[in-house]
Amino acid sequence: MKQYYKLSISIIVFALAMSSVKAQSNVQDSMALVDLYNSTNGIRWKNNTNWLSKQPLNTWFGLTVVGGRVTVMTLQNNSLRGNLPSSFGDLTQLTIAHFEQDSILGSLPATIGNLINIQMLAFSGNKISGNIPSSIGNLSQLSYLDFSYNHLNGNIPTEIGMLKNLNSLFLNSNSLIGGIPESFGNLTSLIYLYLDYNELTDSIPTSIGNCINLKTLSLSNNHITGKIPSTIGNFKTLFKLDLSVNNLIGSIPTTIGNVSSLIRINFSYNKLSGNIPNSIGNLTALVLLNLDNNNLCGAIPKEIISITGINNFPLFNNNFTFAGMEAIANKAQYSPQARIAIKQNGNLLSVSVGGTPANNTFKWYNNATLVATTTSDSTFTITSIGKYWVVATNVVASQLTLFSDTAIISTLPIETISLTATNDSRSPLLQWQTKGEINTLIFEIENSIDGTNFVFEDRIKAIGIGDNKYNYQVRFETLNAHSFVDDKSFFRIKAIDKAGKFSYSNVVSLSLNNSKSNLNIYPNPLVGSNEIHVTGNHIKEISIINMQGKTISTAYYNDVTNPTFLINKVNSGQFAVMIQQQDGTKRILKLLCQ
């Protein structure tokens, strides 16, 4: 009975109104207005002045009427509640429709596509659900479309790409799915595009780069995948680019440096990798560069440091180290970062943390016990099995503490090797004592001229189990002569087990020349001659050795003094002269031939 009474009253009121306004209003428009009033609970609107009265339509609240046709409706924040009737599409002269912050429910009628003169549709902040009708593509005059903050779902219709006059599109804060239509590349008049806070997937179409007049592109808080298209470099006036909270992968395209108008960039909470492109340094207007929570790595480009206007530069939760971080330590938020990797080479552990070495401190732990603290040197020699990790800090980039992953050392070919050297010019000797050999196969003797870069010299067989002692006589003839010409050579022992695992001893040095020896040679350099004069007594043997360790000339004597040595023809270059006395003392001297 209530429903019948309400309908009867409406018909009576409408009849009265029509009798009064028929001279200056369109019947089709009037019918649509009555439908709108009834379907959105007009009796409870905040302001319903003259609605369904006998007063002229242009006196009804929120309406503008031109030539008897409704052209503007401004009913925003007026407590409309209910569905938008299909007859809403009969208002074919409507140019502006403002319905923000109401409680309009249900789906948008497909007849909305009949509003061929509409220029502005604003329905933000309602409770509209269902799909955006494809008929919206008919609205060729539309320049402003706002369906934000509703409950729309389904795909974005490709027909929106037909709205070539569209300059503002707000579909944010809905439940739209699928991808951004490729047809959006046709919206060359577009200035503002907000699609954030939806459920969009797929990748950003490359055609988006055709929208060269964009000032704001906001796609954040979706599930968009794929790479950032390089065509973003086509934008000429863009000042805000927000792609945060998605599933974007790959690197930041270098073309971003072309968009010199950019003020705000937000790529946070994605899966971007690779380096920050140097070209971002071209964006001198930037005040925000938000890159946190990605997989970015490498050095912070020095070009960014020169952007003086940046006051918000979040970099935390990436894979950055101290590389380049010292220079931006006072203007970025860069802690924490992902764990750094430990590299193992035999019994040597190392990490790469960047930054100025002298500013870096490393604390090495084994089974939660601090076992070493070093400055500058990022390497550590394993001495026992266990779980190793390192904590690195930098005195300039002091916000950041880098934690490594864990290296589990379960077996070593040997637990420890303690190497010593006997400096004897007659018979220089290497001696080492091992502890805990486990399937140790061989020991390789390595030598070096600088204590850093070692080369293989010789090998001996290991006992292979338990604790043992070993001796090795350094033989001049089998070693690289250039290792000794400056009176010192460095040695280490490499232990290798049957599985190919290896570890190293400590490094020792040998001074193979007796500093008290009076042996010498002249002329040096040797020019235009093949005679070398040796000063010294009790000479037994003289040999010439090239820098590859090969003996190219040898002479033997019987306890002579100050002999003259004739060498075979040699090319210009550096050689070593080895002189041995009767008592076994040896000395190696550098000879330059020209």
KAQUI-V473047 format. One record per residue. N is the residue number from 1. RES is the residue in one letter. PHI is phi in radians with two decimals (none if undefined). D_LAST is the distance of its C-alpha to the last C-alpha in Angstrom with 1 decimal. Layout:
N:RES:PHI:D_LAST + N:RES:PHI:D_LAST
//
This chain:
1:M:none:123.3 + 2:K:-1.08:120.7 + 3:Q:-1.15:118.4 + 4:Y:-1.13:121.3 + 5:Y:-1.12:122.4 + 6:K:-1.09:118.9 + 7:L:-1.16:118.6 + 8:S:-1.11:122.1 + 9:I:-1.03:121.3 + 10:S:-1.07:118.1 + 11:I:-1.13:120.0 + 12:I:-1.12:122.7 + 13:V:-1.06:120.2 + 14:F:-1.08:118.2 + 15:A:-1.09:121.4 + 16:L:-1.13:122.4 + 17:A:-1.11:119.0 + 18:M:-1.16:118.9 + 19:S:-1.11:122.3 + 20:S:-1.56:121.0 + 21:V:-1.86:117.6 + 22:K:-1.11:118.0 + 23:A:-1.26:118.4 + 24:Q:-2.10:115.0 + 25:S:-2.38:112.9 + 26:N:-1.54:111.6 + 27:V:-1.07:113.4 + 28:Q:-1.06:110.2 + 29:D:-1.11:108.3 + 30:S:-1.06:111.3 + 31:M:-1.08:111.5 + 32:A:-1.12:107.8 + 33:L:-1.18:108.2 + 34:V:-1.09:111.1 + 35:D:-1.05:109.0 + 36:L:-1.10:106.2 + 37:Y:-1.07:108.6 + 38:N:-1.21:110.2 + 39:S:-1.36:107.1 + 40:T:-2.03:105.3 + 41:N:1.03:108.2 + 42:G:-1.04:109.0 + 43:I:-1.12:111.9 + 44:R:-1.86:109.3 + 45:W:-1.07:106.9 + 46:K:-1.07:106.2 + 47:N:-2.42:107.5 + 48:N:-2.20:109.6 + 49:T:-0.89:111.6 + 50:N:1.19:113.8 + 51:W:-1.13:112.3 + 52:L:1.06:115.0 + 53:S:-1.77:117.4 + 54:K:-1.54:119.3 + 55:Q:-1.32:117.1 + 56:P:-1.01:114.9 + 57:L:-1.03:111.5 + 58:N:-1.28:109.6 + 59:T:-1.74:111.2 + 60:W:-1.24:110.0 + 61:F:-0.99:107.3 + 62:G:1.46:103.8 + 63:L:-1.95:104.7 + 64:T:-2.10:104.1 + 65:V:-2.10:106.3 + 66:V:-2.26:105.9 + 67:G:1.04:108.5 + 68:G:1.42:110.1 + 69:R:-2.03:106.8 + 70:V:-1.31:104.7 + 71:T:-1.99:101.3 + 72:V:-2.39:100.0 + 73:M:-2.23:100.5 + 74:T:-2.14:99.2 + 75:L:-2.06:100.4 + 76:Q:-1.16:97.4 + 77:N:0.92:98.0 + 78:N:-2.10:101.7 + 79:S:1.14:102.1 + 80:L:-1.16:102.4 + 81:R:-2.47:102.6 + 82:G:2.46:102.9 + 83:N:-1.47:101.7 + 84:L:-1.41:100.9 + 85:P:-1.24:103.6 + 86:S:-1.14:102.9 + 87:S:-1.22:105.0 + 88:F:-1.00:102.4 + 89:G:-1.24:100.9 + 90:D:-1.40:104.0 + 91:L:-1.43:103.0 + 92:T:-1.27:101.3 + 93:Q:-1.73:101.2 + 94:L:-1.16:99.4 + 95:T:-1.94:96.2 + 96:I:-2.35:95.5 + 97:A:-2.31:96.2 + 98:H:-1.89:95.4 + 99:F:-2.33:96.2 + 100:E:-1.20:93.5 + 101:Q:0.97:94.3 + 102:D:-1.99:97.4 + 103:S:-2.26:98.2 + 104:I:-1.23:98.3 + 105:L:-1.96:98.1 + 106:G:1.23:97.7 + 107:S:-1.57:95.9 + 108:L:-1.28:95.3 + 109:P:-1.21:97.8 + 110:A:-1.09:96.5 + 111:T:-1.18:98.8 + 112:I:-1.06:96.4 + 113:G:-1.22:94.8 + 114:N:-1.48:98.0 + 115:L:-1.41:97.0 + 116:I:-1.23:95.5 + 117:N:-1.80:95.7 + 118:I:-1.19:94.2 + 119:Q:-1.98:91.2 + 120:M:-2.43:90.9 + 121:L:-2.09:91.6 + 122:A:-2.24:91.1 + 123:F:-2.18:92.1 + 124:S:-1.13:89.7 + 125:G:1.31:90.9 + 126:N:-1.95:93.5 + 127:K:-2.26:94.0 + 128:I:-1.23:93.6 + 129:S:-2.18:92.5 + 130:G:1.37:91.9 + 131:N:-1.52:89.8 + 132:I:-1.36:89.1 + 133:P:-1.13:91.2 + 134:S:-1.16:89.4 + 135:S:-1.12:92.0 + 136:I:-1.10:90.2 + 137:G:-1.15:88.1 + 138:N:-1.37:91.2 + 139:L:-1.47:90.9 + 140:S:-1.18:89.1 + 141:Q:-1.60:89.9 + 142:L:-1.20:88.6 + 143:S:-2.04:86.0 + 144:Y:-2.35:86.3 + 145:L:-2.29:86.6 + 146:D:-2.31:86.8 + 147:F:-2.00:87.8 + 148:S:-1.15:85.7 + 149:Y:0.96:86.9 + 150:N:-2.26:89.2 + 151:H:-2.17:89.3 + 152:L:-1.12:88.3 + 153:N:-2.37:86.7 + 154:G:1.38:85.7 + 155:N:-1.42:83.1 + 156:I:-1.29:82.4 + 157:P:-1.15:84.1 + 158:T:-1.12:81.8 + 159:E:-1.13:84.6 + 160:I:-1.04:83.5 + 161:G:-1.12:80.7 + 162:M:-1.50:83.4 + 163:L:-1.53:84.2 + 164:K:-1.24:82.1 + 165:N:-1.64:83.7 + 166:L:-1.21:82.9 + 167:N:-2.02:80.9 + 168:S:-2.42:81.5 + 169:L:-2.28:81.6 + 170:F:-2.12:82.3 + 171:L:-2.08:82.7 + 172:N:-1.21:81.2 + 173:S:1.05:82.8 + 174:N:-2.31:84.5 + 175:S:-2.26:84.0 + 176:L:-1.20:82.6 + 177:I:-2.12:80.6 + 178:G:1.37:78.4 + 179:G:-1.84:75.8 + 180:I:-1.37:75.4 + 181:P:-1.05:76.7 + 182:E:-1.04:74.3 + 183:S:-1.13:77.1 + 184:F:-1.09:76.2 + 185:G:-1.13:73.6 + 186:N:-1.43:76.6 + 187:L:-1.48:77.5 + 188:T:-1.27:75.6 + 189:S:-1.63:78.0 + 190:L:-1.15:77.4 + 191:I:-1.96:76.5 + 192:Y:-2.19:77.2 + 193:L:-2.27:76.7 + 194:Y:-2.10:77.6 + 195:L:-2.15:77.6 + 196:D:-1.22:76.7 + 197:Y:0.99:78.6 + 198:N:-2.28:79.6 + 199:E:-2.12:78.7 + 200:L:-1.18:76.6 + 201:T:-2.20:74.1 + 202:D:1.10:71.8 + 203:S:-1.75:68.9 + 204:I:-1.29:68.9 + 205:P:-1.16:69.5 + 206:T:-1.10:66.8 + 207:S:-1.13:69.6 + 208:I:-1.05:70.0 + 209:G:-1.15:67.3 + 210:N:-1.29:70.0 + 211:C:-1.44:71.9 + 212:I:-1.24:69.8 + 213:N:-1.69:72.5 + 214:L:-1.06:72.5 + 215:K:-1.89:72.4 + 216:T:-2.36:72.9 + 217:L:-2.23:72.0 + 218:S:-2.15:73.1 + 219:L:-2.13:72.8 + 220:S:-1.20:72.5 + 221:N:0.99:74.3 + 222:N:-2.26:74.5 + 223:H:-2.23:72.8 + 224:I:-1.18:70.7 + 225:T:-1.98:67.8 + 226:G:1.35:64.8 + 227:K:-1.68:62.2 + 228:I:-1.26:62.6 + 229:P:-1.18:62.6 + 230:S:-1.16:60.0 + 231:T:-1.20:62.9 + 232:I:-1.11:63.7 + 233:G:-1.20:61.2 + 234:N:-1.39:63.9 + 235:F:-1.11:66.2 + 236:K:-1.86:66.5 + 237:T:-2.19:68.9 + 238:L:-1.15:68.5 + 239:F:-2.03:68.7 + 240:K:-2.33:69.5 + 241:L:-2.27:67.9 + 242:D:-2.16:69.2 + 243:L:-2.04:68.2 + 244:S:-1.19:68.5 + 245:V:0.98:70.0 + 246:N:-2.40:69.4 + 247:N:-2.15:67.3 + 248:L:-1.19:64.6 + 249:I:-2.16:61.2 + 250:G:1.37:57.8 + 251:S:-1.67:55.8 + 252:I:-1.30:57.0 + 253:P:-1.13:56.5 + 254:T:-1.14:54.1 + 255:T:-1.14:56.8 + 256:I:-1.05:58.7 + 257:G:-1.17:56.6 + 258:N:-1.39:58.5 + 259:V:-1.58:61.8 + 260:S:-1.17:61.4 + 261:S:-1.42:65.0 + 262:L:-1.06:64.8 + 263:I:-1.96:66.1 + 264:R:-2.31:66.6 + 265:I:-2.21:64.7 + 266:N:-2.31:65.9 + 267:F:-1.99:64.2 + 268:S:-1.15:65.0 + 269:Y:0.97:66.3 + 270:N:-2.28:64.7 + 271:K:-2.21:62.0 + 272:L:-1.16:59.3 + 273:S:-2.31:55.7 + 274:G:1.43:52.2 + 275:N:-1.54:50.9 + 276:I:-1.25:52.8 + 277:P:-1.18:51.8 + 278:N:-1.04:50.0 + 279:S:-1.12:52.5 + 280:I:-1.06:55.2 + 281:G:-1.07:53.6 + 282:N:-1.31:55.2 + 283:L:-1.53:58.7 + 284:T:-1.23:59.0 + 285:A:-1.57:62.8 + 286:L:-1.07:62.6 + 287:V:-2.05:64.6 + 288:L:-2.32:64.7 + 289:L:-2.35:62.0 + 290:N:-1.83:63.3 + 291:L:-2.17:61.1 + 292:D:-1.19:62.2 + 293:N:1.03:63.1 + 294:N:-2.35:60.7 + 295:N:-2.10:57.5 + 296:L:-1.22:55.1 + 297:C:-2.61:51.6 + 298:G:1.49:48.2 + 299:A:-1.39:47.4 + 300:I:-1.20:50.0 + 301:P:-1.07:48.9 + 302:K:-1.15:48.1 + 303:E:-1.13:50.0 + 304:I:-1.23:53.2 + 305:I:-1.03:52.7 + 306:S:-1.39:53.3 + 307:I:-1.40:56.8 + 308:T:-1.25:58.8 + 309:G:-1.40:62.2 + 310:I:-1.14:61.7 + 311:N:-2.07:64.0 + 312:N:-2.50:64.4 + 313:F:-2.42:61.3 + 314:P:-1.32:62.1 + 315:L:-2.19:59.2 + 316:F:-1.15:60.5 + 317:N:1.01:60.8 + 318:N:-2.22:57.7 + 319:N:-2.02:54.4 + 320:F:-1.38:52.6 + 321:T:-2.09:50.4 + 322:F:-1.42:49.1 + 323:A:-1.13:46.7 + 324:G:1.34:47.7 + 325:M:-1.31:50.9 + 326:E:-1.06:50.0 + 327:A:-1.29:50.3 + 328:I:-1.97:53.8 + 329:A:-1.06:55.1 + 330:N:-1.67:57.8 + 331:K:-2.23:59.2 + 332:A:-2.20:59.2 + 333:Q:-1.87:61.1 + 334:Y:-2.19:58.5 + 335:S:-2.17:59.8 + 336:P:-1.58:60.1 + 337:Q:-2.21:57.6 + 338:A:-1.15:57.3 + 339:R:-1.12:55.8 + 340:I:-1.56:52.0 + 341:A:-1.52:50.6 + 342:I:-1.61:49.0 + 343:K:-1.81:46.1 + 344:Q:-2.08:45.5 + 345:N:-2.28:42.4 + 346:G:1.15:43.3 + 347:N:-1.74:44.7 + 348:L:-1.92:43.0 + 349:L:-1.80:45.3 + 350:S:-2.65:44.2 + 351:V:-2.36:45.8 + 352:S:-2.05:44.7 + 353:V:-2.15:46.6 + 354:G:1.18:44.6 + 355:G:1.32:45.0 + 356:T:-1.32:42.9 + 357:P:-0.90:41.8 + 358:A:-1.14:42.7 + 359:N:-1.58:46.3 + 360:N:-1.74:46.9 + 361:T:-2.15:48.6 + 362:F:-2.14:49.1 + 363:K:-1.97:52.0 + 364:W:-1.70:51.8 + 365:Y:-2.14:55.0 + 366:N:-2.27:55.9 + 367:N:0.92:59.6 + 368:A:1.23:60.5 + 369:T:-1.84:58.9 + 370:L:-1.16:56.2 + 371:V:-2.01:53.3 + 372:A:-2.87:50.4 + 373:T:-2.27:49.8 + 374:T:-2.31:46.4 + 375:T:-2.03:45.1 + 376:S:1.34:42.2 + 377:D:-1.41:41.4 + 378:S:-1.70:43.4 + 379:T:-1.90:42.7 + 380:F:-2.59:44.9 + 381:T:-1.66:44.5 + 382:I:-1.20:47.6 + 383:T:-2.04:49.1 + 384:S:-2.79:52.4 + 385:I:-1.23:54.5 + 386:G:2.57:56.5 + 387:K:-1.90:56.8 + 388:Y:-1.87:54.0 + 389:W:-2.63:53.9 + 390:V:-2.35:52.4 + 391:V:-2.06:53.8 + 392:A:-2.03:51.4 + 393:T:-2.30:52.2 + 394:N:-2.35:50.6 + 395:V:-1.21:51.6 + 396:V:-1.61:51.7 + 397:A:-1.46:53.2 + 398:S:-1.31:55.7 + 399:Q:-1.16:58.4 + 400:L:-1.73:56.5 + 401:T:-2.05:56.1 + 402:L:-1.68:54.3 + 403:F:-1.90:55.6 + 404:S:-1.57:53.7 + 405:D:-1.31:55.3 + 406:T:-1.89:55.7 + 407:A:-1.76:53.3 + 408:I:-1.62:55.4 + 409:I:-1.82:53.5 + 410:S:-1.69:55.9 + 411:T:-2.49:53.7 + 412:L:-2.29:50.3 + 413:P:-1.09:48.6 + 414:I:-2.80:48.8 + 415:E:-1.31:50.4 + 416:T:-2.52:47.8 + 417:I:-2.25:44.6 + 418:S:-1.88:43.8 + 419:L:-1.82:40.3 + 420:T:-2.27:39.2 + 421:A:-2.30:36.0 + 422:T:-1.81:36.0 + 423:N:-1.46:33.0 + 424:D:-2.38:32.6 + 425:S:-1.20:29.4 + 426:R:-1.55:31.2 + 427:S:-2.59:32.7 + 428:P:-1.03:32.1 + 429:L:-2.30:35.1 + 430:L:-1.80:36.3 + 431:Q:-2.31:40.0 + 432:W:-2.45:42.2 + 433:Q:-2.08:45.9 + 434:T:-1.85:47.6 + 435:K:-2.33:50.9 + 436:G:1.28:53.0 + 437:E:-1.10:51.0 + 438:I:-2.30:52.8 + 439:N:0.96:51.8 + 440:T:-1.17:48.2 + 441:L:-1.71:46.3 + 442:I:-2.50:42.7 + 443:F:-2.03:40.3 + 444:E:-1.84:36.7 + 445:I:-1.59:34.1 + 446:E:-2.09:31.6 + 447:N:-2.22:28.6 + 448:S:-2.65:26.8 + 449:I:-1.61:24.0 + 450:D:-2.22:26.2 + 451:G:1.40:29.7 + 452:T:-2.13:30.6 + 453:N:-1.74:28.8 + 454:F:-1.83:29.4 + 455:V:-2.24:28.5 + 456:F:-1.21:30.4 + 457:E:-2.14:29.5 + 458:D:-2.86:32.6 + 459:R:-2.52:36.4 + 460:I:-2.36:39.5 + 461:K:-1.35:43.2 + 462:A:-1.59:45.5 + 463:I:-1.21:49.0 + 464:G:1.76:50.3 + 465:I:-2.72:53.2 + 466:G:1.41:54.2 + 467:D:-1.86:52.2 + 468:N:-2.52:49.5 + 469:K:-2.10:46.7 + 470:Y:-2.38:43.3 + 471:N:-2.18:40.4 + 472:Y:-2.48:36.9 + 473:Q:-1.43:34.5 + 474:V:-1.25:30.9 + 475:R:-1.83:28.9 + 476:F:-0.99:25.2 + 477:E:-1.19:24.6 + 478:T:-1.76:26.3 + 479:L:-1.84:24.8 + 480:N:-1.19:21.7 + 481:A:-1.05:19.2 + 482:H:-1.18:17.9 + 483:S:-1.28:21.5 + 484:F:-2.05:21.3 + 485:V:-1.20:18.0 + 486:D:-1.83:19.9 + 487:D:1.28:22.8 + 488:K:-2.60:25.2 + 489:S:-2.41:26.2 + 490:F:-1.85:29.3 + 491:F:-2.36:31.8 + 492:R:-2.60:35.0 + 493:I:-1.99:37.5 + 494:K:-1.88:38.8 + 495:A:-1.66:42.4 + 496:I:-2.16:43.6 + 497:D:-1.71:47.3 + 498:K:-1.19:49.0 + 499:A:-1.58:49.6 + 500:G:1.58:45.9 + 501:K:-1.24:46.4 + 502:F:-2.53:43.8 + 503:S:-2.60:43.2 + 504:Y:-2.07:40.6 + 505:S:-1.51:40.6 + 506:N:-1.22:39.4 + 507:V:-1.76:35.7 + 508:V:-2.21:34.5 + 509:S:-2.19:31.3 + 510:L:-2.19:29.9 + 511:S:-1.73:28.0 + 512:L:-1.48:26.6 + 513:N:-1.83:25.2 + 514:N:-1.31:27.8 + 515:S:-1.12:27.5 + 516:K:-1.55:29.3 + 517:S:-1.19:26.8 + 518:N:-1.74:25.3 + 519:L:-1.24:22.5 + 520:N:-2.75:19.0 + 521:I:-2.37:15.7 + 522:Y:-2.80:13.7 + 523:P:-1.33:11.4 + 524:N:-2.67:9.7 + 525:P:-1.38:6.9 + 526:L:-1.62:6.2 + 527:V:-2.19:5.2 + 528:G:1.16:7.4 + 529:S:-2.62:9.4 + 530:N:-2.14:10.8 + 531:E:-1.84:13.1 + 532:I:-1.96:13.4 + 533:H:-1.75:16.5 + 534:V:-1.85:18.7 + 535:T:-1.82:21.5 + 536:G:2.62:24.6 + 537:N:-2.04:27.6 + 538:H:1.00:29.3 + 539:I:-1.31:26.1 + 540:K:-1.97:27.1 + 541:E:-2.70:24.1 + 542:I:-2.32:20.3 + 543:S:-2.32:18.6 + 544:I:-1.84:15.2 + 545:I:-2.18:16.0 + 546:N:-1.43:14.3 + 547:M:-1.28:15.3 + 548:Q:-1.61:18.4 + 549:G:1.51:19.6 + 550:K:-1.64:19.4 + 551:T:-1.37:19.0 + 552:I:-1.89:16.9 + 553:S:-2.82:17.4 + 554:T:-2.45:20.2 + 555:A:-2.32:21.9 + 556:Y:-1.99:25.4 + 557:Y:-2.32:26.9 + 558:N:-2.06:30.4 + 559:D:0.99:30.4 + 560:V:-1.77:28.0 + 561:T:-2.12:26.7 + 562:N:0.86:23.3 + 563:P:-1.32:22.0 + 564:T:-1.87:18.9 + 565:F:-1.98:17.2 + 566:L:-1.67:15.8 + 567:I:-1.80:13.7 + 568:N:-1.16:14.1 + 569:K:-1.07:11.6 + 570:V:-2.26:9.5 + 571:N:-1.34:7.8 + 572:S:-1.09:4.8 + 573:G:2.58:6.6 + 574:Q:-1.85:8.9 + 575:F:-2.39:11.1 + 576:A:-2.04:14.2 + 577:V:-1.90:15.4 + 578:M:-1.78:19.2 + 579:I:-2.02:21.3 + 580:Q:-2.07:25.1 + 581:Q:-1.67:27.7 + 582:Q:-1.04:31.1 + 583:D:-1.46:33.0 + 584:G:1.66:30.9 + 585:T:-1.12:28.9 + 586:K:-2.15:25.5 + 587:R:-2.46:22.5 + 588:I:-2.03:19.4 + 589:L:-2.15:16.4 + 590:K:-1.42:13.3 + 591:L:-2.24:9.9 + 592:L:-1.90:6.6 + 593:C:-1.83:3.8 + 594:Q:-2.14:0.0
//
